[in-house]
Amino acid sequence: MEVIPAIDIRGGRCVRLSQGDYDRETVFDDDPVAVAVRWAALGARRIHIVDLDGARAGEQVNAALVRRIVHTVGAAVQTGGGLRDLETVRAALDGGVNRVVLGTAAVRDPDLLREAVAVARDRLIVSVDARNGIVQLQGWTVGSDVDATSLIRQLASIGVERIVYTDIDRDGVRGSPNFEMYEAMVAETSIAVIAAGGVSTLDDLRRLSDCGVEAAIVGRALYTGEVSLPEALAVS
């Protein structure tokens, strides 16, 4: 299992939100590029970057910062937030991003999703962000009536190879991931699953590995020092 440190960007700074609430923000660093350099120096082979402003606005806001990170660190970069059209997806990939992450657009625009699958293939990730099993959109600020499990089945039928699943209620807070949910998800789908939300200890990572997920994204626990990145990478 791969361990991927997260960098969430809002207002040009590295932040974490509690349970997706934009009013419950903690700023951990004013320089996301420096944070990416630090994670790469500690051994990260991949970094997960979310443009929180872009996710909320519906268009990329911090694309320039993402490009700086791509051209500064040796680690692969996967990024999402505000990728809502094929031109933006192509531009991100052409600009050196290793993987692009579609969230809202994947739910609202099936035609775009099919085009993105054709263009990006295994470099496409669909972000399935759910609260109580129901998909949330636009940076988790807008609800839907879409059942997450049903959406994942649809994604598989379209040809999506990889998802990142975030249990919003566990994201950015101390606790544990929903291990039972990840076990069921891995058992029921051929899609590679990246787990996000709630990782607080090395034991959480070990249990996620046992669940069969491809990777785990770790955010707040790395910034607070509850989890050491070199130790987390050793788990994988």
N, C-alpha and C positions, 0 to 999 in steps of 0.2 A: 504494500500500500504506500502510495506517495503522500507525503505531507507537504502542504502548500501554504505558506504564510500569506495573509491577506493585507492589502493596503486599500482602505476605503478613503476616497478623496472628496472633501467638501470644502468649498471656498479656498481651494489651493492647499489645504492642510490635510494631514493624516488623522482621521477621526475613527471612532466607533460609535454606533448607535445602539441603544438598548432596545431590543425587540422591535427594531425597525422604526422607532419613534424619532423623528427629526428634532423634537424638542428635548430629547434626552441624549445629548451628544457629549462625548468626551474627546477632547483634543489631545493626541499623544505626541504629535510632532508637527512643526511648521514646515517641514521639508520632506515631502514624500519620496523625492529622489534619494535623499540621504538614507531614508529608511530602507528603500529597495537595495541600495548598496550594502547596507548592514546585513540584511537577510541573505543576500547573495554571498557575502564574505563568510557568513556562518554556515554556508553549505547548501542553501536552497537552490534546487535545480529549476524551480518554477515559482512564479509569483502571481497571485490572483489580485487584480486591480479592479475596483468598482468606482465608476464615476457617479457618485451619489447625486450630484447636481444634475448630471445628464439624465439619470434615471427618472428624476422628478420632472425635469423640463421637457423630456421627450426628444432631446438632441444632445450630442456630446458637448460638454462644457469644458472638461479638463483634458481634451485630446492632446494638447501641446505637452502637458505634464507626462502623459502616458508615453508619448514619443520620446521624451527626454529619458525616461526610465528604460525604454527599449534599447536606446542607443548608448546607455551608460553601463548597464549591468550585463553580465554574461548569461544570467538565468533566462529561461523562456518566460514570456509574459502572456497571460491570458487576461482579457479585459471585457467588461460589459458596462452597461449604463448609457442609455441614449442611442443605442444602435437600432434604428428603426427603419432603415431602408438599405437596399442592396449596395448603393453607391458607398455608403459609410462602411459597410462590411468589407467591401473590396479595398477601400482606402486603408482600413486598419490592417488588413492582411498584407497589403503591398508595403505598408509602413514598417513592417517587421514584427507585428504582433503574431505570436505563435498560434493562439486560439482566440476566437471571438465568442462572446456570450450574448445570446438573444434571450430576452425575457418577455416583456410586454408584447413585442412585435410577434413573437412566436405564437401567442395566444390569439391576438386580434387580427393577424394577417396571415392566414394559412398559405396563400400564394407566395408571399415573401419568404416564408419559411421553406417552402419547397425549392425556391430559387437559391436560397442560402445553402441548403443541403447540397445542391448541385455544384455550387461555387466553392464552398469551404470543405465539404466532405467531413473527414475526421477532425478538421480544425474548427468545427462548429460545436458549441455547447449550448444547450437550452437550459436556462435557469428556471427551475420550478420552485417558486417561493410560496409557501402555504402556511395558513393559520387555521388550526383545527381541520386540516385536510382540504381546505378551500384555497384556491390560487388567488394571490394578491398581485396587483399590477402597479406600474408607475412608481417604482422605488418603494413598494409596499404601502403606498398611500391610498390606493383604490382597491376596493373589494371586487369580487366577481362571483358568479354562480358556477364556476368550473371546478369540478372535483379533480384533485391532483392525480389520483390513481388513473382516472379515465383519460386525463391529458397525457400521461406518460404512455399509455397504450396507443394513443393516437400518434404520438411522436415516433414511437417505434415503427408504426405502419408507414409513416412518411419516409423513414430512412435515417432518422436522427440516431447517432451512435453513442452520444454521451450527454448526460445531464448533470447539473449540480442541483441538489435538492436541499433547500434551506427550510428548517422548521423555525419560523419567525419568532415564536414565543420563547425559543431557547437561544436565539442569536444575541450576542453581545452581553449576556448575563452569565453568572456562575450557575452551574448545574451540570447536566449531562445530556448528550444527544439522545434522540429517541431510537435506541438500538433495535427494538422490536420492529419498528417501522422500516429501518434500513434492511434488516434481515429479510422481511417480507418483500421489499422492493427488489432486492437482488435476486430472490428466488423466483419472482413472478415476471421478470423482464430480461430481455437480452441486452438492454442498454447498459453501458458502463455508468456507474453511479459515483458521483463525487459528493461526499457528505459535508454539510456546512451548518454551523449553529450549535453552540453549547459545549464545545470541547474545552474542558477546564483542567484536565490532568493527563498524564501519560497513560494511565489506565483506560481513560476514555478512548485514546488512540488505539490501544491494544484491542479493546472490545470492538471498535469499528473495523479493525483489520480482520477480526474473527467473523464479522458480519459479511465480509466479502466485497466491501466497497473498493473501488479503484483508488480513491484518494480521499484525503480529509483536509479541509481548509481550516486553518487556525488563525484567529484574530486576537481578540482581547487578551486571552491567556498569555500570548507571547509578549504583548506590550506591558502587562502588569508584572511579568516575570514569574507567573505561576507555572508556566511551562517554558523550558529552555529549548530553543530551536535545535541545537545540536543533539540533545537527548531525544527530542521528538523525531528527528530524522533517523536516529538509530533504531527507533521502534519500527520504522517502515522497512 
